Every structure is written in C-alpha cells, then in structure tokens.
Amino acid sequence: METPPRNNAMIRFVRNKYVWVLLFFFIWMIFLDNYSWLDHRTLDNEIEELEDNKSYYKNEIRNDSINIRQLKNPDQVEKYAREKYYMKKDSEDIYIIEYEEDDLKDQ
C-alpha cells in the first residue's frame, strides 16, 4: 500500500527538525520570553496611555497658567470669586437657579 503523495509530503514536513525548531522559536518569542510580543504590546499600551496623560496635563498646566495670569488683576479676582464661590457684596442678593437638565447630567 502506498500512501498518497500529499500525505507523504505532509508527514515529511511535520518530521522536519527545522520546522519544529522554528515553531518552538516562535512560541517562545510570542509567549515565554522576557521580551515577548505580549509584554511589548502591554507596554506599548501603557506608553500610549501615559503620553495621553502627558498631553492632558500639559493642557491643564497651560490653562492654569492663563488663569493665574488673569487672577493677578483685582477685577478678575472679584469676578472669579463671584462665579465660583458665589461671594457677594453686602448690598447684594444672590439667587442660584438650577435647571432640570443639570440634574440629569449629574446622574
């Protein structure tokens, strides 16, 4: 009984020691090595997240610097205190109006 040539070629391919060495090498590099592909992918995702955080904080620093420059002006300090902390002069009354839309956004 002869085996079909296709099966014979497949058996020779599977028995080839170079195929097994390459298969072992790829499995080792993808999963088991200290510098594996999975570890690199995780580290690359962390780096990307940290760079996003870096750009966010740079924008926040820029906005805070602008606010600090504005708060050196006494008129701006008064405006900021009135808007953020609802401060008022003795002769004034303050009415805070809240809309239902604001309540829905908070939930």
C-alpha distances in whole Angstrom, upper triangle without the diagonal:
4,7,9,12,15,13,13,16,17,16,18,21,21,21,23,27,29,28,29,32,33,32,34,37,37,37,40,42,42,42,43,45,49,49,46,46,47,50,51,51,53,56,56,56,59,61,61,63,65,66,66,69,70,71,72,75,76,77,79,81,82,83,85,86,88,89,91,92,94,95,97,99,102,101,97,98,100,97,95,96,97,94,92,94,97,100,103,106,109,110,107,105,101,99,95,94,90,88,85,83,83,83,79,78,79,77
4,6,9,11,10,9,13,14,14,15,18,19,18,21,24,26,25,26,29,30,29,32,34,34,35,37,39,39,40,41,43,47,47,44,44,45,48,49,48,51,53,53,54,57,58,58,60,63,63,64,66,68,69,70,72,73,74,76,78,79,80,82,84,85,86,88,90,91,92,95,97,99,99,95,95,98,95,92,94,95,92,90,92,94,98,101,104,107,108,105,103,99,97,93,92,88,86,84,81,81,81,78,76,77,75
4,6,8,7,6,10,11,10,12,15,16,16,18,22,24,22,23,27,27,26,29,31,31,31,34,36,36,37,38,40,44,43,41,40,41,44,45,45,47,50,49,50,53,54,54,56,59,59,60,63,64,65,66,69,70,71,73,74,75,77,79,80,81,83,84,86,87,89,91,93,95,95,91,92,94,91,88,90,91,88,86,88,91,94,97,101,103,105,101,99,95,93,90,88,84,82,80,77,78,77,74,72,73,71
4,5,6,6,9,10,11,13,14,16,17,19,22,24,22,23,27,27,26,29,31,30,31,34,35,35,36,38,40,43,43,40,39,40,44,44,44,46,49,48,49,52,53,53,55,58,58,59,61,63,63,65,67,68,69,71,73,74,75,77,78,80,81,83,84,86,87,89,91,94,93,89,90,92,90,87,89,90,86,84,87,89,92,95,99,102,103,99,97,94,92,88,86,83,81,78,75,76,76,72,71,72,70
4,5,5,6,9,10,10,12,14,15,16,20,21,19,22,25,24,24,27,29,29,29,32,34,33,35,36,38,42,41,38,37,39,42,42,42,45,47,46,48,51,51,51,54,56,56,57,60,61,61,63,65,66,67,69,71,72,73,75,77,78,79,81,83,84,85,88,90,92,92,88,89,91,88,85,88,89,85,83,86,88,91,94,98,101,102,99,97,93,91,87,86,82,80,78,75,75,75,72,70,71,69
4,5,5,6,9,10,11,12,14,16,19,20,18,20,23,22,22,25,27,26,27,30,31,31,32,34,36,39,38,35,34,36,39,39,39,41,44,43,44,47,48,48,50,53,53,54,56,58,58,60,62,63,64,66,68,68,70,72,73,74,76,78,79,80,82,84,86,89,88,84,85,87,85,82,84,85,81,80,82,85,88,91,94,97,98,95,93,89,87,84,82,78,76,74,71,72,71,68,67,67,66
4,5,5,6,9,10,10,12,14,18,19,17,18,22,21,20,23,26,25,25,28,30,30,31,32,34,38,37,34,34,35,38,39,38,41,43,43,44,47,48,48,50,52,53,54,56,58,58,60,62,63,64,66,68,69,70,72,73,75,76,78,79,81,82,84,86,89,88,85,85,87,85,82,84,85,81,79,82,84,87,91,94,97,98,95,93,89,87,83,82,78,76,74,71,71,71,68,66,67,65
4,5,5,6,9,10,11,12,16,17,16,18,21,21,20,23,25,25,26,29,30,30,32,33,34,38,38,35,35,36,39,40,39,42,44,44,45,48,49,49,51,54,54,55,58,59,60,61,63,64,66,67,69,70,72,73,75,76,78,79,81,82,84,86,88,90,90,86,87,89,87,84,86,87,84,81,84,86,89,93,96,99,100,97,95,91,90,86,84,81,79,77,74,74,74,71,69,70,68
4,5,5,6,9,10,11,14,15,13,16,19,18,18,21,23,23,24,27,28,28,30,31,32,36,35,33,32,34,37,37,37,40,42,41,43,45,46,46,49,51,51,52,55,56,57,58,61,61,63,65,66,67,69,71,72,73,75,76,78,79,81,83,85,88,87,84,84,86,84,81,83,84,81,79,82,84,87,90,94,97,98,95,93,89,87,84,82,79,77,75,72,72,72,69,67,68,66
4,5,5,6,9,10,13,14,12,14,17,17,16,19,21,20,21,24,25,25,27,28,30,33,33,30,29,31,34,34,34,37,39,39,40,43,44,44,46,48,49,50,52,53,54,56,58,59,60,62,64,65,66,68,69,71,72,74,75,77,78,80,83,85,85,81,81,84,81,78,80,82,78,76,79,81,84,87,91,94,95,92,90,86,84,81,79,76,74,72,69,69,69,66,64,64,63
4,5,5,6,9,12,14,12,13,16,17,16,18,21,21,21,24,26,26,27,28,30,33,33,31,30,32,35,35,35,38,40,40,41,44,45,45,47,50,50,51,54,55,56,58,60,61,62,64,65,67,68,70,71,73,74,76,77,79,80,82,84,87,87,83,83,85,83,80,82,83,80,78,80,83,86,89,92,95,97,93,92,88,86,82,81,78,76,74,71,71,70,68,66,66,64
4,6,5,6,10,11,10,12,15,15,15,18,20,20,21,24,25,26,27,28,29,33,33,30,30,32,35,35,35,38,40,40,42,44,45,45,48,50,50,51,54,55,56,58,60,61,62,64,65,66,68,70,71,73,74,76,77,79,80,82,84,87,87,83,83,86,84,81,83,84,81,78,81,84,86,90,93,96,98,94,93,89,87,84,82,79,77,75,72,72,72,69,67,68,66
4,6,5,9,9,7,10,12,12,12,15,17,17,18,21,22,23,24,25,26,30,29,27,27,28,31,32,32,35,36,36,38,41,41,42,44,46,46,48,50,51,52,54,56,57,58,60,62,63,64,66,67,69,70,72,73,75,76,78,81,83,83,79,80,82,80,77,79,80,77,75,77,80,83,86,89,92,94,91,89,85,84,80,79,75,74,72,69,69,69,66,64,64,63
4,5,8,9,7,8,11,12,11,13,16,16,16,19,21,21,22,23,25,28,28,25,25,27,30,30,31,33,35,35,37,39,40,41,43,45,46,47,49,50,52,53,55,56,58,59,61,62,64,65,67,68,70,71,73,74,75,78,80,82,82,79,79,81,79,76,78,79,76,74,76,79,81,85,88,91,93,89,88,84,82,79,77,74,73,70,68,67,67,64,62,63,61
4,6,9,8,8,11,13,12,14,16,18,18,20,22,23,24,24,25,29,29,27,27,29,32,32,33,35,37,38,39,41,42,43,45,47,48,49,51,53,54,56,57,58,60,62,63,64,66,68,69,71,72,73,75,77,78,80,82,85,85,81,81,84,82,78,80,82,79,76,79,81,84,87,91,94,95,92,91,87,85,82,80,77,76,74,71,70,70,67,65,65,64
4,6,6,7,9,10,11,13,15,16,17,19,20,22,23,23,24,28,28,26,26,28,30,31,32,34,36,36,38,40,41,42,44,46,46,48,50,51,52,54,56,57,58,60,61,63,65,66,67,69,71,72,73,75,76,78,81,83,83,80,80,82,80,77,79,81,78,75,78,81,83,87,90,93,94,91,90,86,85,81,80,77,75,73,71,70,70,67,65,65,64
4,5,5,6,9,10,11,12,14,15,16,18,20,21,21,21,25,25,23,24,26,28,29,30,33,34,34,37,39,39,40,43,44,45,47,49,49,51,53,54,55,57,59,60,61,63,64,65,67,69,70,72,74,75,76,79,82,82,78,78,81,79,76,78,80,76,74,76,79,82,85,89,91,93,90,89,85,84,80,79,76,75,73,70,69,69,67,64,64,63
4,5,5,6,8,10,10,12,14,15,16,18,20,20,20,24,23,21,22,25,26,27,28,31,32,32,34,36,37,38,40,42,42,44,46,47,48,50,52,52,54,56,57,58,60,62,63,65,66,67,69,71,72,74,76,79,79,76,76,78,77,73,76,77,74,72,74,77,80,83,86,89,91,88,87,83,82,78,77,74,73,71,68,68,68,65,63,63,62
4,5,5,6,9,10,11,12,14,15,16,18,19,19,23,23,20,21,23,25,25,26,29,30,31,32,35,35,36,39,40,41,42,45,45,47,49,50,51,53,55,56,57,59,60,62,63,65,66,68,70,71,73,75,78,78,74,74,77,75,72,74,75,72,70,72,75,78,81,84,87,89,86,84,81,80,76,75,72,70,68,65,65,65,62,60,60,59
4,5,5,6,8,10,10,12,14,15,16,16,18,21,21,19,20,22,24,25,26,28,29,30,32,34,35,36,38,40,41,42,44,45,47,48,50,51,53,54,56,57,59,60,61,63,65,66,68,69,70,72,75,77,78,74,74,76,75,71,73,75,72,69,72,74,77,80,84,87,88,85,84,80,79,75,74,71,70,68,65,64,64,62,59,59,58
4,5,5,6,9,10,10,12,14,15,15,15,19,19,17,18,21,22,23,24,27,28,29,31,33,33,35,37,38,39,41,43,43,45,47,48,49,51,53,54,55,57,58,59,62,63,64,66,68,69,70,73,76,76,72,72,75,73,70,72,74,71,68,70,73,76,79,83,85,87,84,83,79,78,75,74,71,70,68,65,64,64,62,59,59,58
4,5,5,6,9,10,10,12,14,14,15,18,18,16,16,18,21,21,22,25,26,26,28,30,31,32,34,36,36,38,40,41,42,44,46,47,48,50,51,53,55,56,57,59,61,61,63,65,66,68,71,73,73,70,70,73,71,67,69,71,68,66,68,71,73,77,80,83,85,82,81,77,76,72,71,68,67,65,62,62,62,59,57,57,56
4,5,5,6,8,10,11,12,13,14,18,17,15,15,17,19,20,21,23,25,25,27,29,30,31,33,35,36,37,39,40,42,43,45,46,48,50,51,52,54,55,57,58,60,61,63,65,66,68,70,72,73,69,69,72,70,66,68,70,67,64,67,70,72,76,79,82,84,81,79,75,74,70,69,66,65,63,60,60,60,57,55,55,54
4,6,5,6,9,10,11,10,12,15,16,13,15,16,18,19,21,22,24,25,27,28,30,31,33,34,35,37,39,40,42,43,45,46,48,49,50,52,54,55,56,58,59,60,62,64,65,67,70,72,72,69,68,71,69,66,68,70,66,64,66,69,72,75,78,81,83,80,79,75,74,70,69,66,65,63,61,60,60,57,55,55,53
4,6,5,6,9,10,10,10,13,13,11,12,15,16,17,19,21,22,23,25,27,27,29,31,32,33,35,37,37,39,41,42,43,45,47,48,49,51,52,54,56,57,58,60,62,63,64,67,70,70,66,66,69,67,64,66,68,65,62,65,68,70,73,77,80,81,79,77,74,73,69,68,65,64,63,60,59,59,57,54,54,53
4,5,5,6,8,10,10,14,13,10,10,12,15,15,16,18,20,20,22,24,25,26,28,30,31,32,34,35,37,39,40,41,43,45,46,47,49,50,51,53,55,56,58,59,61,62,65,67,68,64,64,67,65,62,64,65,62,60,62,65,67,71,74,77,79,76,74,71,70,66,65,62,61,60,57,56,56,53,51,51,50
4,6,5,6,7,9,13,12,9,10,11,14,15,16,18,19,20,22,24,25,26,28,30,31,32,34,35,37,38,40,41,43,44,46,47,49,50,52,54,55,56,58,59,60,62,65,67,68,64,64,66,64,61,63,65,61,59,61,64,67,70,73,76,78,75,74,70,69,65,64,61,60,58,55,55,54,52,50,49,48
4,6,6,5,6,10,10,8,10,11,12,14,16,17,18,20,22,23,24,26,28,29,30,32,33,34,36,38,39,40,42,44,45,47,48,49,51,53,54,55,57,59,59,61,64,66,67,63,63,66,64,61,62,64,61,59,61,64,66,70,73,76,78,75,73,70,69,65,65,61,61,59,56,55,55,53,50,50,49
4,6,6,5,9,7,5,7,9,10,11,13,15,16,17,19,20,21,23,25,26,27,29,31,31,33,35,36,37,39,41,42,43,45,46,48,50,51,52,54,56,57,58,61,64,64,60,60,63,61,58,60,62,59,56,58,62,64,67,71,73,75,73,71,68,67,63,63,60,59,57,54,53,53,51,49,48,48
4,6,7,10,9,5,5,6,9,10,11,13,14,15,17,19,20,21,23,24,26,27,29,30,32,33,35,36,38,39,40,42,44,45,46,48,50,51,53,54,55,57,60,62,62,59,58,61,59,56,58,60,57,54,56,59,62,65,69,71,73,70,69,65,64,60,60,57,56,54,51,50,50,48,45,45,44
4,6,9,9,6,7,7,8,11,12,12,14,16,17,19,20,22,23,25,26,28,29,31,33,34,35,37,39,40,41,43,44,45,47,49,50,51,53,55,55,57,60,62,63,59,58,61,59,56,58,59,56,54,56,59,61,65,68,71,73,70,68,65,64,60,59,56,55,54,51,50,50,47,45,45,43
4,7,8,6,9,9,10,12,14,14,16,18,19,20,22,24,25,26,28,30,31,32,34,35,36,38,40,41,42,44,46,46,48,50,51,52,54,56,56,58,61,63,64,60,60,62,61,57,59,61,58,55,57,60,63,66,69,72,74,71,70,66,66,62,61,58,58,56,54,52,52,50,47,47,46
4,5,5,8,9,9,11,13,14,14,17,19,19,20,23,24,25,26,29,30,30,33,34,35,36,39,40,40,42,44,45,46,49,50,50,52,55,55,57,60,62,63,59,59,61,60,57,58,60,57,55,57,60,62,66,69,72,74,71,70,66,66,62,62,59,58,57,54,53,53,51,48,47,47
4,6,9,10,8,10,13,13,12,15,17,17,18,21,22,22,24,26,27,28,30,32,32,34,36,37,37,40,42,42,43,46,47,47,49,52,52,54,57,59,60,56,56,58,57,54,55,58,55,52,54,57,59,63,66,69,71,68,67,64,63,60,60,57,56,55,53,51,51,49,46,46,45
4,7,8,6,7,10,11,10,12,15,15,16,18,20,20,22,24,25,26,28,30,30,32,34,35,36,38,40,41,42,44,45,46,48,50,51,52,55,57,58,55,54,57,56,52,54,56,54,51,53,56,58,62,65,68,70,67,66,63,62,59,58,56,55,54,51,50,50,48,45,45,44
4,5,5,6,9,10,11,12,14,16,16,18,20,21,22,24,26,27,29,30,31,33,35,36,37,39,41,42,43,45,46,47,49,51,52,54,56,59,59,55,55,58,56,53,55,57,54,51,53,57,59,62,66,68,70,68,66,63,62,58,58,55,54,53,50,49,49,47,44,44,43
4,5,5,6,9,10,10,12,14,15,16,18,20,21,23,24,25,27,29,30,31,33,35,36,37,39,40,42,44,45,46,48,50,51,52,55,57,58,54,54,57,55,52,54,55,52,50,52,55,58,61,64,67,69,66,65,61,60,57,56,53,52,51,48,47,47,45,42,42,41
4,5,5,6,9,10,11,13,14,15,17,19,20,21,23,24,26,27,29,30,32,33,35,36,38,39,41,43,44,45,47,48,49,51,54,56,56,53,52,55,53,50,52,53,50,48,50,53,55,59,62,65,67,64,62,59,58,54,54,50,50,48,45,44,44,42,39,39,38
4,5,5,6,9,10,11,12,14,15,16,18,20,21,22,24,26,27,28,30,31,32,35,36,37,38,41,42,43,45,46,47,49,52,54,54,51,50,53,52,48,50,52,49,46,48,51,54,57,60,63,65,62,61,58,57,53,53,50,49,48,45,44,44,42,39,39,38
4,5,5,6,9,10,10,12,14,15,16,18,20,21,22,24,25,26,29,30,31,33,35,36,37,39,40,41,43,45,46,48,50,53,53,49,49,52,50,47,49,51,48,46,48,51,53,57,60,63,65,62,61,57,56,53,53,50,49,48,45,44,44,42,39,39,39
4,5,5,6,9,10,11,12,14,15,17,19,20,21,23,24,26,27,29,30,32,33,35,36,38,39,40,42,44,45,47,49,52,52,48,48,51,49,46,48,49,46,44,46,49,52,55,58,61,63,60,59,55,54,51,50,47,46,45,42,41,41,39,36,36,36
4,5,5,6,9,10,11,12,14,16,17,18,20,21,23,24,26,27,29,30,32,33,34,37,37,39,41,42,43,45,48,50,50,46,46,49,47,44,45,47,44,42,44,47,49,53,56,59,61,58,56,53,52,48,48,45,44,43,40,39,39,37,34,34,34
4,5,5,6,9,10,10,12,14,15,16,18,20,21,22,24,25,26,28,30,31,32,35,36,37,39,40,41,43,46,48,49,45,45,47,46,42,44,46,43,41,43,46,48,52,55,58,60,57,56,53,52,48,48,45,45,44,41,40,40,39,35,35,35
4,5,5,6,9,10,11,12,14,15,17,18,20,21,23,24,25,27,29,30,31,33,35,36,37,39,40,42,45,47,47,44,44,47,45,42,44,46,43,40,43,46,48,51,55,58,59,57,55,52,51,48,47,45,44,43,40,39,39,38,35,34,35
4,5,5,6,9,10,11,12,14,16,17,18,20,21,23,24,26,27,29,30,32,33,34,36,38,39,41,43,46,46,42,42,45,43,39,41,43,40,38,40,43,45,49,52,55,57,54,53,49,48,45,44,41,41,40,37,35,36,34,31,31,31
4,5,5,6,9,10,10,12,14,15,16,18,20,21,22,24,26,26,28,30,31,32,34,36,37,39,41,43,44,40,40,43,41,38,39,41,38,36,38,41,43,47,50,53,55,52,51,48,47,43,43,41,40,40,37,35,35,34,31,30,30
4,5,5,6,9,10,10,12,14,15,16,18,20,21,22,24,25,27,29,30,31,33,35,36,37,40,42,43,39,39,42,40,37,39,41,38,36,38,42,44,47,50,53,55,52,51,48,48,44,44,42,41,41,38,36,37,36,32,32,32
4,5,5,6,9,10,11,12,14,15,17,18,20,21,23,24,26,27,29,30,32,33,35,37,39,41,42,38,38,41,39,36,38,40,37,35,37,40,42,46,49,52,54,51,50,46,46,42,42,39,39,38,35,34,35,33,30,30,30
4,5,5,6,9,10,11,12,14,16,17,18,20,21,22,24,26,27,28,30,32,33,35,37,39,40,36,36,38,36,33,35,37,34,32,34,37,39,43,46,49,51,48,47,43,43,39,39,36,36,36,33,31,32,30,27,26,27
4,5,5,6,9,10,10,12,14,15,16,18,20,21,22,24,25,26,28,30,31,33,35,38,38,34,34,37,35,32,34,36,33,31,33,37,39,42,45,48,50,47,46,43,43,39,40,37,37,37,34,32,33,32,29,28,29
4,5,5,6,9,10,10,12,14,15,16,18,20,21,23,24,25,27,29,30,32,34,37,37,34,34,37,35,32,34,36,33,31,34,37,39,42,45,48,50,47,47,43,43,40,40,38,38,38,34,32,34,33,29,29,30
4,5,5,6,9,10,11,12,14,15,17,18,20,21,23,24,26,27,29,31,33,35,35,32,32,35,33,30,32,34,31,29,31,34,36,40,43,46,48,45,44,40,40,37,36,34,34,34,31,29,30,29,26,26,27
4,5,5,6,8,10,10,12,14,15,16,18,20,21,22,24,26,26,29,31,33,34,30,30,32,31,27,30,32,29,26,29,32,34,37,40,44,45,43,42,38,38,35,35,33,33,33,30,28,29,29,25,24,26
4,5,5,6,9,10,10,12,14,15,16,18,20,21,22,24,25,27,30,32,33,29,29,32,31,27,30,32,29,27,30,33,35,38,41,44,46,43,43,40,40,37,37,35,35,36,33,30,32,31,28,27,29
4,6,5,6,9,10,11,12,14,15,17,18,20,21,23,24,26,28,31,31,28,28,31,29,26,29,31,28,26,29,32,34,37,40,43,45,42,42,38,38,35,35,34,34,34,31,29,31,30,26,26,28
4,5,5,6,9,10,11,12,14,16,17,18,20,21,22,25,27,29,29,25,26,28,26,23,26,28,25,23,26,29,31,34,37,40,42,39,38,35,35,32,32,30,30,31,28,25,27,27,23,23,25
4,5,5,6,8,10,10,12,14,15,16,18,20,20,23,25,27,28,24,24,27,25,22,25,27,24,22,25,28,29,33,36,39,41,38,38,34,35,32,32,31,31,32,29,27,28,29,25,24,26
4,5,5,6,9,10,10,12,14,15,17,18,20,22,24,27,27,24,24,27,26,23,25,28,25,23,26,29,31,34,36,40,41,39,39,36,36,33,34,33,33,34,31,29,31,31,27,27,29
4,5,5,6,9,10,11,12,14,15,17,18,20,22,25,25,21,22,25,23,20,23,25,22,21,24,27,28,31,34,38,39,36,36,33,33,31,31,30,30,31,28,26,28,28,25,25,27
4,5,5,6,8,10,10,12,14,15,16,19,21,23,23,19,20,22,21,18,20,22,20,18,21,24,25,28,31,35,36,34,33,30,31,28,29,27,28,30,27,24,26,27,23,23,25
4,5,5,6,9,10,10,12,14,15,17,19,22,23,19,19,22,21,18,21,23,21,19,22,25,26,29,32,35,37,35,35,32,33,30,31,30,31,33,30,28,30,30,27,26,29
4,5,5,6,9,10,11,13,14,16,18,21,21,18,19,22,20,18,21,23,21,20,23,26,27,29,32,35,37,34,35,32,33,30,31,30,31,33,30,28,30,31,27,27,30
4,5,5,6,9,10,11,12,15,16,19,19,15,16,19,17,15,18,20,17,16,19,22,23,26,28,32,33,31,31,28,29,27,27,27,28,30,27,24,27,28,24,24,27
4,5,5,6,9,10,10,13,15,17,18,14,14,17,16,13,16,18,17,15,18,21,21,24,27,30,32,30,30,27,28,26,28,27,29,30,28,25,28,29,25,25,28
4,5,5,6,9,10,11,14,17,17,14,15,18,17,15,18,20,19,18,20,23,23,26,28,31,33,31,32,30,31,29,30,30,32,34,32,29,31,32,29,28,32
4,5,5,6,9,10,12,15,15,12,13,16,15,13,16,19,17,17,19,22,22,24,26,30,31,29,30,28,29,27,29,29,30,32,30,27,30,31,28,28,31
4,5,5,6,9,10,13,13,9,10,13,12,10,13,15,14,13,16,18,19,21,23,27,28,26,27,24,26,24,26,26,28,30,28,25,28,29,26,26,29
4,5,5,7,9,12,13,10,10,14,13,11,14,17,16,15,17,20,19,22,23,27,29,27,28,26,28,26,28,29,31,33,31,28,31,32,29,28,32
4,6,6,8,11,12,10,11,14,14,13,15,18,17,17,19,22,21,23,24,28,29,28,29,27,29,28,30,31,32,35,33,30,33,35,32,31,35
4,5,6,9,9,6,8,11,10,10,13,15,14,15,17,19,18,20,21,25,26,25,26,24,26,25,27,28,30,32,31,28,31,33,30,29,33
4,5,7,8,6,5,9,9,8,10,13,13,13,15,17,16,18,19,22,24,23,24,23,25,24,26,27,29,32,31,28,30,32,30,29,33
4,6,9,8,7,11,12,11,13,16,17,17,18,20,18,20,20,24,26,25,27,25,28,27,30,31,33,36,35,32,34,36,34,33,36
4,6,5,6,9,10,11,13,15,16,16,18,19,17,18,18,22,23,22,25,24,26,26,28,30,32,35,34,31,34,36,34,33,37
4,5,5,6,9,10,11,12,14,15,16,17,15,15,15,18,20,19,22,21,24,24,27,29,31,34,34,31,33,36,34,33,37
4,5,5,6,9,10,11,12,14,15,15,14,14,14,17,18,17,20,19,22,22,24,26,29,32,31,29,31,34,32,31,35
4,5,5,6,9,10,10,12,13,14,13,14,15,19,20,19,20,19,21,21,23,24,27,30,29,26,29,31,29,29,32
4,5,5,6,9,10,10,11,13,11,13,14,17,19,18,19,18,20,20,23,24,27,30,29,26,29,31,29,28,32
4,5,5,6,9,10,10,10,9,9,10,14,15,14,16,15,18,18,21,23,25,29,28,25,28,31,29,28,32
4,6,5,6,9,10,10,9,10,12,16,16,14,16,14,16,16,18,20,22,26,25,23,25,28,26,25,29
4,5,5,6,8,9,9,11,14,17,19,17,17,15,17,16,18,19,22,25,24,21,24,26,24,23,27
4,6,5,5,7,6,8,11,14,16,14,15,13,15,15,18,19,22,25,25,22,24,26,25,23,27
4,6,6,5,5,6,9,13,14,11,12,10,12,12,15,16,19,23,23,20,22,25,24,23,26
4,6,6,8,10,13,16,17,14,14,11,12,11,13,14,17,20,20,17,19,22,20,20,23
4,6,8,11,15,18,19,16,16,13,14,12,14,15,17,20,20,16,18,21,19,18,22
4,5,9,13,15,17,15,14,11,13,12,15,15,19,21,22,18,19,23,21,19,23
4,6,10,13,14,11,10,7,9,9,12,14,17,20,21,18,19,23,22,20,24
4,7,10,12,10,10,8,11,12,15,17,21,24,25,21,23,26,25,24,27
4,7,8,6,7,7,11,12,16,19,22,25,26,23,25,28,28,26,30
4,6,5,8,10,13,16,19,22,25,29,30,27,29,32,31,30,34
4,6,8,11,14,17,20,23,27,30,31,29,30,34,33,32,35
4,7,10,14,17,20,23,26,30,31,29,31,34,34,33,36
4,7,10,13,16,20,23,26,28,25,27,30,30,29,33
4,7,10,13,16,20,23,25,23,24,27,28,27,30
4,6,10,13,16,20,21,19,20,24,24,23,26
4,6,10,13,16,18,16,17,21,21,21,24
4,7,10,13,15,13,14,17,18,17,20
4,7,10,12,10,12,15,16,16,18
4,7,8,7,8,11,12,12,15
4,5,6,7,9,10,12,14
4,5,5,6,9,10,11
4,5,5,6,9,10
4,5,5,7,9
4,5,5,7
4,5,6
4,6
4
